[in-house]
Amino acid sequence: MRHLKGYIMIMGAALFWGISATAAKSLLNRQLNTILIVQSRVTITFLLMFLYFAIFQRSVLQIMLADLWRFALLGIVGIAGSNYTYYFTIKESSVATGILIQYTAPLLVMGYAVFTREEEVTLVKLCAAVLSLVGCFLAVGAYDSGVMKITPIGLVSGAGSVLCFTFLNISSHRLLARYNMWTVTFYAIAFASLFWLVINPPWKVVAESPSFEIWYSLLFLAIVSVLIPHSLYFSGLKYIVPSRAVITSTLEPVVAIVSASFFLGEYLFLTQVIGATLVIVAIVLLQLRREPPFPDTLVKVGNADAA
């Protein structure tokens, strides 16, 4: 039952990320600065979380100073890095290309798990990873050469998005062994926000003069692409290992193409439906053999009931 809870949370995160990809693309089409989109998502989320926890649940903010650098790396590399490289890749190519490149991460996560002996790589898990990758390939229409056009710098940023997303899965899973989900989520987003404030100070944001309509859109994007999905994703990582989580998250491109079809009127081809089906089959395959979550004996810092 605990495993099922984890899978539901990861799929919930993928659902929101898939929907938000369509919303982000609409903002990019309006020539909005990529950094502004990425920065506002985490900064708005950080402010909302800080206000809530500072007033109602201060225990969530308690961490050991020795772990501060770990949260900084998770926020800067895992969240800020993966978000920016992902959106930059989309800008230099397409949503389909950006998603497909980033979701080669399951194989990288599994390779790392084998190297460090942190996970057992089974035939079922390997088949699920390959199926999910093939499913993504078909779902986003990557078989069409026109869809997969990308600039050289876009290809570099795409590779960066894979590495950053891989780091996000591995690093957050380790921190969740010591802290509850809300603490990990808050500090990861806090450091991502701080990083972007240094790169793009407030006066530069003001100079861009975003309209109220843009700010409303950015507020919505922050909630559906960061606050809700990251909370769900980190929660799910408490119950399932990183490789299973990242394979399950390949549901995102399926949601993205369905939402694009529903909201933007894009036509769904049979091959895309087949691809979506393969991703779902991959997720079901993962249920054939389960692995234990973190041992209950691990020490938690902060309010363990907050998660």
Backbone as numpy.savetxt, mean C-alpha at the origin, in Angstrom:
# Nx Ny Nz CAx CAy CAz Cx Cy Cz
-9.58 -18.79 12.17 -10.41 -17.58 12.17 -9.54 -16.31 12.17
-8.41 -16.40 12.91 -7.49 -15.25 12.94 -6.91 -14.99 11.55
-6.58 -16.07 10.82 -6.05 -15.91 9.47 -7.09 -15.26 8.56
-8.32 -15.72 8.66 -9.39 -15.17 7.83 -9.56 -13.68 8.09
-9.47 -13.29 9.34 -9.56 -11.88 9.71 -8.46 -11.07 9.03
-7.26 -11.64 9.01 -6.14 -10.96 8.36 -6.36 -10.79 6.87
-6.83 -11.85 6.20 -7.08 -11.78 4.76 -8.17 -10.75 4.44
-9.20 -10.71 5.25 -10.30 -9.74 5.02 -9.78 -8.31 5.13
-8.90 -8.07 6.11 -8.34 -6.73 6.29 -7.45 -6.34 5.12
-6.61 -7.26 4.65 -5.73 -6.97 3.51 -6.56 -6.71 2.26
-7.61 -7.51 2.05 -8.48 -7.30 0.88 -9.23 -5.98 1.00
-9.59 -5.60 2.22 -10.23 -4.30 2.44 -9.30 -3.17 2.05
-8.02 -3.30 2.43 -7.03 -2.29 2.07 -6.88 -2.20 0.55
-6.83 -3.36 -0.10 -6.71 -3.40 -1.56 -7.91 -2.75 -2.23
-9.08 -2.93 -1.62 -10.30 -2.33 -2.15 -10.19 -0.81 -2.18
-9.76 -0.24 -1.06 -9.64 1.22 -0.99 -8.50 1.73 -1.86
-7.38 1.01 -1.92 -6.29 1.43 -2.78 -6.69 1.39 -4.24
-7.46 0.39 -4.62 -7.91 0.28 -6.00 -8.81 1.43 -6.40
-9.74 1.79 -5.51 -10.64 2.91 -5.78 -9.88 4.23 -5.83
-8.91 4.38 -4.91 -8.16 5.63 -4.84 -7.26 5.84 -6.05
-6.85 4.73 -6.71 -6.02 4.87 -7.91 -6.76 5.64 -9.00
-8.06 5.37 -9.13 -8.87 6.10 -10.10 -9.00 7.56 -9.72
-9.19 7.83 -8.42 -9.31 9.21 -7.94 -8.00 9.97 -8.14
-6.87 9.32 -7.86 -5.56 9.98 -8.01 -5.27 10.28 -9.48
-5.64 9.36 -10.36 -5.40 9.57 -11.79 -6.17 10.78 -12.29
-7.38 10.98 -11.75 -8.17 12.15 -12.18 -7.49 13.45 -11.76
-6.83 13.44 -10.59 -6.10 14.63 -10.14 -4.83 14.84 -10.98
-4.16 13.75 -11.31 -2.97 13.86 -12.15 -3.33 14.37 -13.54
-4.50 13.98 -14.04 -4.95 14.45 -15.35 -5.23 15.95 -15.34
-5.43 16.52 -14.15 -5.66 17.96 -14.03 -4.35 18.70 -13.80
-3.24 18.00 -14.07 -1.89 18.56 -13.97 -1.52 19.00 -12.55
-2.09 18.34 -11.56 -1.74 18.65 -10.18 -0.37 18.04 -9.88
0.44 18.77 -9.12 1.79 18.34 -8.78 1.76 16.99 -8.07
2.58 16.04 -8.55 2.62 14.70 -7.95 3.00 14.76 -6.48
4.00 15.60 -6.15 4.44 15.72 -4.75 3.31 16.24 -3.88
2.54 17.21 -4.38 1.43 17.75 -3.60 0.40 16.67 -3.29
0.11 15.82 -4.26 -0.85 14.74 -4.05 -0.35 13.77 -2.98
0.90 13.32 -3.13 1.48 12.37 -2.19 1.63 12.98 -0.80
2.11 14.21 -0.75 2.34 14.88 0.53 1.04 15.14 1.28
0.05 15.65 0.60 -1.21 16.00 1.26 -1.89 14.75 1.82
-1.75 13.61 1.14 -2.38 12.38 1.61 -1.88 12.00 3.00
-0.56 12.02 3.18 -0.02 11.60 4.48 -0.12 12.70 5.53
0.02 13.97 5.11 -0.03 15.07 6.08 -1.43 15.23 6.67
-2.43 15.17 5.84 -3.81 15.27 6.32 -4.13 14.09 7.23
-3.69 12.91 6.83 -3.92 11.72 7.65 -3.22 11.83 9.00
-1.98 12.33 8.99 -1.23 12.50 10.23 -1.95 13.46 11.18
-2.43 14.58 10.66 -3.11 15.57 11.50 -4.38 15.00 12.12
-5.15 14.25 11.32 -6.38 13.64 11.84 -6.08 12.63 12.94
-5.06 11.80 12.72 -4.70 10.78 13.71 -4.12 11.40 14.98
-3.27 12.41 14.81 -2.65 13.06 15.97 -3.69 13.70 16.87
-4.64 14.41 16.28 -5.69 15.06 17.06 -6.49 14.03 17.85
-6.82 12.93 17.20 -7.63 11.91 17.87 -6.86 11.25 19.02
-5.65 10.80 18.73 -4.88 10.07 19.76 -4.42 10.99 20.89
-4.10 12.23 20.57 -3.66 13.17 21.61 -4.78 13.46 22.59
-6.02 13.39 22.12 -7.16 13.70 22.98 -7.71 12.46 23.66
-7.84 11.37 22.91 -8.56 10.20 23.43 -7.68 9.00 23.79
-6.50 8.86 23.22 -5.74 7.63 23.44 -4.23 7.89 23.36
-3.71 8.58 24.32 -2.30 8.98 24.30 -1.35 7.79 24.41
-1.82 6.68 24.94 -0.95 5.51 25.09 -0.45 5.00 23.74
-1.21 5.27 22.67 -0.81 4.85 21.33 0.48 5.55 20.90
0.73 6.74 21.44 1.88 7.53 21.05 3.17 7.11 21.75
3.09 6.17 22.67 4.26 5.74 23.44 5.09 4.72 22.67
6.36 5.05 22.47 7.29 4.12 21.83 8.64 4.21 22.53
9.50 3.24 22.26 10.87 3.26 22.79 11.75 4.07 21.84
12.54 4.99 22.38 13.39 5.85 21.55 14.33 5.04 20.67
14.73 3.87 21.16 15.65 3.02 20.38 15.01 2.54 19.07
13.68 2.55 19.00 12.98 2.10 17.79 12.60 3.24 16.86
12.97 4.46 17.24 12.56 5.62 16.46 13.06 5.55 15.02
14.30 5.09 14.84 14.85 5.03 13.48 14.12 4.00 12.62
13.61 2.96 13.25 12.85 1.95 12.50 11.55 2.55 11.96
10.88 3.33 12.79 9.66 4.00 12.34 9.98 5.02 11.25
11.12 5.70 11.40 11.52 6.69 10.40 11.73 6.04 9.04
12.42 4.89 9.03 12.66 4.18 7.77 11.35 3.68 7.16
10.47 3.15 8.02 9.17 2.67 7.53 8.38 3.80 6.89
8.37 4.96 7.54 7.62 6.09 7.02 8.22 6.69 5.76
9.55 6.87 5.77 10.21 7.54 4.64 10.37 6.62 3.44
10.90 5.43 3.68 11.13 4.49 2.57 9.85 3.74 2.21
9.20 3.18 3.25 8.04 2.34 3.01 6.82 3.07 2.50
6.48 4.20 3.15 5.25 4.90 2.75 5.54 6.03 1.76
6.39 7.00 2.15 6.68 8.12 1.25 7.33 7.62 -0.04
8.28 6.70 0.11 8.98 6.19 -1.07 8.08 5.42 -2.01
7.30 4.48 -1.47 6.43 3.68 -2.34 5.33 4.52 -2.98
4.79 5.48 -2.22 3.72 6.32 -2.76 4.22 7.19 -3.91
5.36 7.87 -3.69 5.86 8.78 -4.72 6.29 8.03 -5.97
7.07 6.96 -5.79 7.54 6.23 -6.98 6.38 5.60 -7.74
5.35 5.17 -7.01 4.18 4.58 -7.65 3.44 5.62 -8.50
3.16 6.79 -7.91 2.44 7.83 -8.65 3.29 8.43 -9.76
4.60 8.52 -9.53 5.48 9.05 -10.57 5.51 8.10 -11.76
5.52 6.79 -11.47 5.48 5.80 -12.55 4.19 5.90 -13.33
3.08 6.10 -12.63 1.78 6.29 -13.30 1.83 7.51 -14.21
2.43 8.59 -13.69 2.53 9.83 -14.47 3.37 9.62 -15.73
4.43 8.81 -15.63 5.33 8.57 -16.76 4.84 7.45 -17.68
3.76 6.79 -17.28 3.22 5.69 -18.11 1.71 5.67 -18.02
1.18 4.75 -17.22 -0.26 4.62 -17.02 -0.53 3.93 -15.69
-1.79 3.95 -15.27 -2.16 3.26 -14.04 -1.85 1.77 -14.16
-2.15 1.20 -15.32 -1.92 -0.23 -15.54 -0.45 -0.58 -15.38
0.42 0.21 -16.01 1.86 -0.05 -15.94 2.38 0.09 -14.52
1.95 1.16 -13.84 2.40 1.40 -12.48 2.00 0.28 -11.53
0.76 -0.17 -11.64 0.27 -1.25 -10.78 1.00 -2.55 -11.08
1.14 -2.88 -12.37 1.77 -4.14 -12.74 3.21 -4.22 -12.24
3.96 -3.13 -12.41 5.36 -3.12 -11.95 5.43 -3.29 -10.44
4.61 -2.52 -9.72 4.68 -2.59 -8.26 4.29 -3.96 -7.73
3.37 -4.62 -8.42 2.90 -5.91 -7.91 3.72 -7.11 -8.39
4.97 -6.83 -8.78 5.95 -7.91 -8.87 6.60 -8.11 -7.50
6.22 -7.26 -6.54 6.76 -7.32 -5.18 6.56 -8.67 -4.47
5.45 -9.39 -4.68 5.31 -10.68 -3.99 6.48 -11.62 -4.18
7.03 -11.67 -5.40 8.16 -12.56 -5.65 9.40 -12.09 -4.90
9.57 -10.76 -4.81 10.71 -10.21 -4.08 10.58 -10.47 -2.58
9.37 -10.31 -2.06 9.13 -10.58 -0.64 9.41 -12.05 -0.32
8.96 -12.93 -1.20 9.20 -14.36 -0.99 10.67 -14.70 -1.08
11.38 -14.05 -2.01 12.82 -14.27 -2.12 13.55 -13.85 -0.86
13.13 -12.74 -0.30 13.74 -12.26 0.95 13.44 -13.23 2.09
12.23 -13.73 2.13 11.83 -14.67 3.19 12.66 -15.95 3.12
12.95 -16.40 1.90 13.78 -17.60 1.74 15.20 -17.32 2.21
15.73 -16.17 1.82 17.11 -15.82 2.16 17.31 -15.70 3.67
16.34 -15.09 4.35 16.46 -14.87 5.80 15.87 -16.02 6.62
15.21 -16.97 5.93 14.57 -18.11 6.58 13.48 -17.68 7.57
12.83 -16.57 7.28 11.75 -16.09 8.14 10.43 -16.75 7.79
10.32 -17.25 6.57 9.10 -17.93 6.13 9.45 -19.20 5.38
8.50 -20.10 5.38 8.64 -21.31 4.57 7.95 -21.06 3.23
8.69 -21.20 2.16 8.11 -21.00 0.83 7.62 -22.34 0.31
6.32 -22.47 0.25 5.71 -23.73 -0.19 5.31 -23.64 -1.67
5.01 -24.79 -2.24 4.58 -24.84 -3.63 3.27 -24.07 -3.81
2.38 -24.19 -2.82 1.10 -23.49 -2.88 1.31 -21.98 -2.92
2.20 -21.50 -2.05 2.46 -20.07 -1.99 3.12 -19.57 -3.28
4.04 -20.35 -3.82 4.71 -19.97 -5.06 3.72 -19.93 -6.21
2.84 -20.94 -6.29 1.81 -20.96 -7.34 0.88 -19.76 -7.21
0.53 -19.42 -5.98 -0.35 -18.27 -5.74 0.31 -16.98 -6.20
1.61 -16.85 -5.94 2.34 -15.64 -6.34 2.39 -15.51 -7.86
2.68 -16.62 -8.54 2.73 -16.59 -10.01 1.35 -16.32 -10.59
0.33 -16.98 -10.05 -1.04 -16.76 -10.53 -1.47 -15.31 -10.36
-1.13 -14.73 -9.21 -1.52 -13.33 -8.95 -0.81 -12.39 -9.92
0.46 -12.68 -10.23 1.21 -11.84 -11.16 0.64 -11.95 -12.57
0.33 -13.17 -13.00 -0.30 -13.37 -14.33 -1.67 -12.71 -14.35
-2.41 -12.85 -13.25 -3.72 -12.22 -13.16 -3.64 -10.71 -13.28
-2.65 -10.10 -12.59 -2.44 -8.65 -12.70 -2.13 -8.26 -14.14
-1.26 -9.06 -14.78 -0.84 -8.80 -16.16 -2.06 -8.72 -17.09
-2.98 -9.69 -16.93 -4.17 -9.71 -17.78 -5.19 -8.65 -17.36
-5.33 -8.47 -16.04 -6.35 -7.55 -15.54 -6.10 -6.11 -15.97
-4.83 -5.70 -15.98 -4.53 -4.30 -16.34 -4.32 -4.14 -17.84
-4.46 -5.24 -18.61 -4.34 -5.14 -20.07 -2.92 -4.96 -20.53
-1.95 -5.53 -19.77 -0.54 -5.34 -20.10 -0.13 -6.04 -21.39
-0.99 -6.93 -21.89 -0.71 -7.61 -23.16 -0.81 -6.67 -24.35
-1.42 -5.51 -24.12 -1.55 -4.47 -25.16 -0.30 -3.60 -25.12
0.49 -3.59 -26.18 1.74 -2.83 -26.21 1.50 -1.34 -26.01
0.31 -0.87 -26.39 -0.01 0.55 -26.21 -0.17 0.92 -24.75
-0.60 -0.05 -23.93 -0.82 0.20 -22.50 0.50 0.27 -21.76
1.48 -0.53 -22.19 2.73 -0.69 -21.45 3.83 0.29 -21.85
3.51 1.39 -22.49 4.51 2.38 -22.82 4.99 3.07 -21.55
6.31 3.25 -21.45 6.87 3.87 -20.26 8.21 4.52 -20.60
8.50 5.66 -19.98 9.76 6.35 -20.20 10.87 5.68 -19.39
12.13 5.90 -19.75 13.24 5.31 -18.98 13.21 5.69 -17.50
12.94 6.96 -17.20 12.89 7.38 -15.80 11.69 6.77 -15.09
10.61 6.52 -15.85 9.45 5.86 -15.28 9.76 4.42 -14.90
10.60 3.78 -15.72 11.00 2.40 -15.43 11.84 2.34 -14.15
12.71 3.35 -13.98 13.54 3.41 -12.77 12.66 3.63 -11.54
11.70 4.54 -11.65 10.81 4.80 -10.51 9.93 3.58 -10.23
9.57 2.83 -11.29 8.79 1.62 -11.11 9.55 0.58 -10.30
10.85 0.43 -10.62 11.69 -0.49 -9.85 11.78 -0.02 -8.40
11.87 1.29 -8.23 11.91 1.84 -6.87 10.64 1.55 -6.10
9.50 1.58 -6.79 8.23 1.31 -6.12 8.15 -0.13 -5.64
8.74 -1.05 -6.41 8.77 -2.47 -6.00 9.60 -2.63 -4.74
10.78 -2.03 -4.72 11.67 -2.14 -3.56 11.05 -1.50 -2.33
10.44 -0.34 -2.50 9.84 0.36 -1.35 8.63 -0.40 -0.81
7.81 -0.96 -1.71 6.63 -1.71 -1.27 7.05 -3.00 -0.57
8.12 -3.60 -1.04 8.66 -4.79 -0.40 9.14 -4.45 1.01
9.86 -3.34 1.13 10.36 -2.90 2.44 9.20 -2.60 3.38
8.14 -1.99 2.86 6.96 -1.68 3.67 6.40 -2.93 4.31
6.27 -4.00 3.54 5.71 -5.25 4.05 6.60 -5.90 5.11
7.89 -5.95 4.83 8.82 -6.62 5.74 9.01 -5.82 7.03
9.25 -4.53 6.89 9.53 -3.68 8.05 8.33 -3.54 8.98
7.15 -3.32 8.42 5.95 -3.15 9.24 5.61 -4.43 9.98
5.82 -5.58 9.32 5.54 -6.87 9.97 6.40 -7.05 11.22
7.65 -6.63 11.14 8.55 -6.75 12.29 8.15 -5.80 13.42
7.79 -4.58 13.08 7.39 -3.61 14.11 6.10 -4.03 14.80
5.23 -4.71 14.05 3.96 -5.16 14.64 4.16 -6.28 15.66
5.36 -6.83 15.70 5.66 -7.82 16.72 5.91 -7.16 18.08
6.15 -5.83 18.05 6.47 -5.12 19.28 5.44 -4.05 19.65
4.71 -3.56 18.67 3.76 -2.47 18.90 2.40 -2.82 18.31
1.36 -2.16 18.83 0.04 -2.39 18.24 -0.09 -1.66 16.92
-1.11 -2.04 16.18 -1.28 -1.55 14.82 -1.36 -0.03 14.73
-2.09 0.60 15.66 -2.28 2.05 15.58 -0.98 2.81 15.82
-0.13 2.30 16.69 1.16 2.94 16.94 2.04 2.88 15.69
2.10 1.71 15.07 2.91 1.55 13.86 2.37 2.43 12.74
1.06 2.43 12.56 0.45 3.25 11.51 0.71 4.72 11.73
0.51 5.18 12.96 0.67 6.61 13.26 2.09 7.09 13.01
3.08 6.39 13.56 4.45 6.87 13.43 4.99 6.71 12.01
4.55 5.70 11.30 4.97 5.56 9.91 4.46 6.73 9.09
3.20 7.08 9.28 2.61 8.21 8.55 3.20 9.53 9.02
3.52 9.64 10.32 4.11 10.86 10.87 5.46 11.15 10.22
6.30 10.12 10.10 7.61 10.33 9.49 7.51 10.56 7.99
6.54 9.95 7.34 6.33 10.22 5.91 5.92 11.68 5.72
5.06 12.16 6.61 4.61 13.55 6.55 5.76 14.51 6.80
6.59 14.20 7.81 7.74 15.04 8.13 8.73 15.10 6.97
8.92 13.97 6.33 9.83 13.91 5.18 9.36 14.85 4.07
8.07 14.83 3.77 7.56 15.68 2.69 7.53 17.16 3.08
7.41 17.45 4.38 7.47 18.85 4.82 8.86 19.43 4.59
9.88 18.59 4.68 11.25 19.03 4.41 11.46 19.20 2.91
10.97 18.24 2.13 11.14 18.29 0.67 10.30 19.40 0.05
9.08 19.54 0.54 8.15 20.53 -0.02 7.51 21.34 1.12
8.21 22.38 1.61 7.74 23.17 2.76 6.37 23.79 2.52
5.66 24.16 3.60 4.31 24.72 3.49 4.19 25.92 2.55
5.22 26.79 2.55 5.12 27.98 1.69 5.13 27.64 0.20
5.75 26.50 -0.15 5.71 26.07 -1.54 4.32 25.53 -1.91
3.68 24.89 -0.93 2.33 24.39 -1.14 1.37 25.56 -1.35
1.51 26.57 -0.50 0.65 27.77 -0.60 0.86 28.46 -1.94
2.10 28.47 -2.42 2.42 29.13 -3.69 1.70 28.49 -4.87
1.34 27.23 -4.73 0.62 26.55 -5.80 -0.85 26.95 -5.84
-1.33 27.57 -4.77 -2.70 28.08 -4.67 -3.78 27.05 -5.05
-3.80 25.90 -4.38 -4.85 24.92 -4.69 -6.23 25.48 -4.32
-7.23 25.21 -5.13 -8.58 25.69 -4.85 -9.21 24.86 -3.74
-10.35 25.37 -3.20 -11.07 24.61 -2.17 -11.52 23.27 -2.72
-11.90 23.24 -3.98 -12.33 21.99 -4.60 -11.20 20.96 -4.59
-9.98 21.43 -4.89 -8.81 20.55 -4.88 -8.55 20.04 -3.47
-8.66 20.93 -2.48 -8.41 20.52 -1.10 -9.44 19.49 -0.62
-10.68 19.66 -1.04 -11.71 18.66 -0.70 -11.37 17.31 -1.31
-10.90 17.35 -2.56 -10.51 16.11 -3.24 -9.32 15.45 -2.55
-8.36 16.28 -2.10 -7.19 15.75 -1.42 -7.55 15.17 -0.05
-8.51 15.81 0.62 -8.98 15.29 1.91 -9.63 13.91 1.72
-10.46 13.81 0.70 -11.10 12.53 0.39 -10.05 11.47 0.05
-9.06 11.87 -0.75 -8.01 10.94 -1.16 -7.19 10.47 0.04
-6.93 11.38 0.99 -6.17 11.03 2.19 -6.88 9.96 3.00
-8.18 10.08 3.10 -8.96 9.13 3.91 -9.05 7.77 3.25
-9.34 7.76 1.93 -9.57 6.48 1.25 -8.30 5.81 0.75
-7.18 6.56 0.66 -5.96 5.96 0.13 -4.87 5.79 1.17
-5.02 6.43 2.35 -3.99 6.31 3.39 -4.58 5.89 4.72
-5.45 6.70 5.28 -5.96 6.46 6.62 -6.64 5.09 6.76
-7.61 4.82 5.92 -8.36 3.56 6.01 -7.52 2.36 5.54
-6.96 2.39 4.31 -6.25 1.20 3.84 -4.99 0.85 4.62
-4.20 1.86 5.02 -2.99 1.55 5.78 -3.34 0.96 7.15
-4.40 1.47 7.75 -4.85 0.91 9.03 -5.26 -0.55 8.85
-6.00 -0.83 7.79 -6.42 -2.20 7.51 -5.24 -3.10 7.17
-4.31 -2.58 6.38 -3.18 -3.39 5.94 -2.28 -3.77 7.10
-1.94 -2.79 7.95 -1.10 -3.07 9.11 -1.82 -4.01 10.08
-3.14 -3.87 10.17 -3.91 -4.79 11.02 -3.82 -6.21 10.49
-3.94 -6.35 9.17 -3.87 -7.67 8.55 -2.52 -8.34 8.73
-1.45 -7.53 8.74 -0.10 -8.08 8.89 0.14 -8.67 10.28
-0.77 -8.42 11.22 -0.67 -9.03 12.54 -1.02 -10.51 12.47
-1.79 -10.90 11.46 -2.34 -12.25 11.40 -1.76 -13.12 10.29
-1.20 -12.50 9.24 -0.61 -13.28 8.15 0.76 -12.73 7.81
1.62 -13.58 7.28 3.00 -13.19 6.99 3.05 -12.29 5.76
4.16 -11.51 5.59 4.25 -10.54 4.49 3.99 -11.09 3.10
4.55 -12.28 2.79 4.37 -12.80 1.42 2.90 -13.06 1.12
2.16 -13.59 2.09 0.73 -13.84 1.89 -0.04 -12.53 1.79
0.38 -11.55 2.59 -0.30 -10.25 2.57 -0.12 -9.56 1.23
1.11 -9.57 0.70 1.37 -8.85 -0.54 0.73 -9.57 -1.73
0.63 -10.90 -1.69 -0.08 -11.63 -2.74 -1.56 -11.28 -2.71
-2.12 -11.25 -1.50 -3.54 -10.91 -1.35 -3.83 -9.49 -1.83
-2.86 -8.59 -1.63 -3.07 -7.18 -2.00 -3.09 -6.99 -3.51
-2.73 -8.04 -4.29 -2.83 -7.91 -5.75 -4.29 -7.81 -6.20
-5.19 -7.88 -5.25 -6.60 -7.62 -5.56 -6.79 -6.15 -5.97
-5.83 -5.29 -5.61 -5.95 -3.85 -5.91 -6.18 -3.55 -7.38
-5.35 -4.09 -8.31 -5.59 -3.77 -9.73 -6.94 -4.25 -10.23
-7.44 -5.33 -9.65 -8.77 -5.83 -10.02 -9.82 -4.79 -9.66
-9.70 -4.27 -8.44 -10.63 -3.23 -7.99 -10.48 -1.97 -8.84
-9.22 -1.66 -9.19 -8.95 -0.45 -9.97 -9.63 -0.50 -11.34
-9.53 -1.65 -12.03 -10.14 -1.71 -13.36 -11.67 -1.76 -13.27
-12.19 -2.38 -12.23 -13.65 -2.42 -12.06 -14.18 -1.03 -11.73
-13.48 -0.31 -10.83 -13.93 1.03 -10.46 -13.81 1.98 -11.65
-12.74 1.81 -12.46 -12.58 2.64 -13.65 -13.71 2.37 -14.64
-14.12 1.11 -14.72 -15.22 0.75 -15.61 -16.53 1.36 -15.13
-16.72 1.34 -13.80 -17.97 1.83 -13.23 -18.06 3.36 -13.25
-16.96 4.03 -12.83 -16.99 5.49 -12.71 -16.57 6.23 -13.98
-15.67 5.62 -14.76 -15.16 6.31 -15.95 -15.70 5.73 -17.25
-16.51 4.67 -17.13 -17.11 4.09 -18.32 -16.16 3.31 -19.19
-15.02 2.85 -18.61 -14.05 2.08 -19.38 -14.57 0.65 -19.58
-14.39 0.13 -20.78 -14.92 -1.19 -21.14 -14.01 -2.29 -20.58
-14.63 -3.33 -20.02 -13.89 -4.49 -19.50 -13.84 -5.58 -20.56
-12.62 -6.00 -20.91 -12.44 -7.07 -21.89 -12.46 -8.42 -21.19
-12.71 -9.46 -21.96 -12.76 -10.82 -21.41 -11.44 -11.20 -20.73
-10.33 -10.82 -21.35 -9.02 -11.15 -20.77 -8.84 -10.49 -19.41
-9.41 -9.30 -19.23 -9.31 -8.63 -17.93 -10.14 -9.37 -16.88
-11.28 -9.86 -17.29 -12.12 -10.64 -16.37 -11.40 -11.93 -15.96
-10.73 -12.56 -16.94 -9.95 -13.78 -16.65 -8.83 -13.46 -15.67
-8.15 -12.34 -15.90 -7.07 -11.92 -15.01 -7.56 -11.69 -13.60
-8.70 -11.03 -13.48 -9.29 -10.78 -12.16 -9.62 -12.10 -11.46
-10.11 -13.05 -12.24 -10.45 -14.36 -11.69 -9.20 -15.08 -11.18
-8.10 -14.98 -11.92 -6.85 -15.62 -11.50 -6.34 -15.04 -10.18
-6.47 -13.73 -10.00 -6.05 -13.10 -8.75 -6.86 -13.65 -7.59
-8.16 -13.77 -7.80 -9.04 -14.30 -6.75 -8.70 -15.76 -6.45
-8.40 -16.54 -7.50 -8.00 -17.93 -7.31 -6.71 -18.01 -6.49
-5.77 -17.09 -6.75 -4.51 -17.06 -6.01 -4.75 -16.83 -4.53
-5.67 -15.93 -4.22 -6.00 -15.63 -2.82 -6.63 -16.85 -2.15
-7.51 -17.53 -2.88 -8.15 -18.74 -2.34 -7.12 -19.84 -2.11
-6.14 -19.95 -3.02 -5.09 -20.96 -2.88 -4.33 -20.82 -1.57
-4.15 -19.59 -1.14 -3.39 -19.34 0.08 -4.06 -19.95 1.31
-5.33 -20.28 1.19 -6.05 -20.87 2.32 -5.75 -22.36 2.50
-5.08 -22.97 1.50 -4.85 -24.41 1.55 -3.84 -24.80 2.62
-2.92 -23.90 2.90 -1.95 -24.18 3.96 -1.65 -22.89 4.70
-1.88 -22.88 5.98 -1.75 -21.66 6.76 -0.51 -21.68 7.62
-0.07 -20.45 7.96 1.09 -20.29 8.83 0.66 -19.55 10.08
1.34 -19.78 11.19 0.96 -19.11 12.43 1.29 -17.63 12.39
0.46 -16.77 13.02 0.77 -15.36 13.13 1.85 -15.18 14.17
2.09 -13.93 14.58 3.08 -13.68 15.61 2.71 -14.42 16.88
3.69 -14.98 17.60 3.39 -15.63 18.88 2.80 -14.63 19.86
1.87 -15.12 20.67 1.24 -14.24 21.64 2.19 -13.82 22.75
3.35 -14.48 22.84 4.30 -14.17 23.90 5.14 -12.94 23.60
5.07 -12.43 22.37 5.87 -11.27 22.04 5.41 -10.05 22.84
6.39 -9.25 23.29 6.06 -8.09 24.12 5.52 -6.97 23.26
4.44 -6.37 23.68 3.86 -5.23 22.97 4.14 -3.97 23.77
4.41 -2.87 23.07 4.60 -1.57 23.72 3.38 -0.73 23.44
2.91 0.00 24.42 1.71 0.82 24.23 0.49 0.03 24.59
-0.67 0.54 24.19 -1.93 -0.09 24.53 -2.25 -1.21 23.55
-2.09 -2.43 23.99 -2.30 -3.57 23.08 -3.73 -3.71 22.66
-4.64 -3.12 23.39 -6.06 -3.21 23.04 -6.44 -2.21 21.94
-5.52 -1.31 21.61 -5.85 -0.29 20.62 -6.05 -0.86 19.25
-5.42 -2.01 18.99 -5.56 -2.61 17.66 -6.86 -3.37 17.55
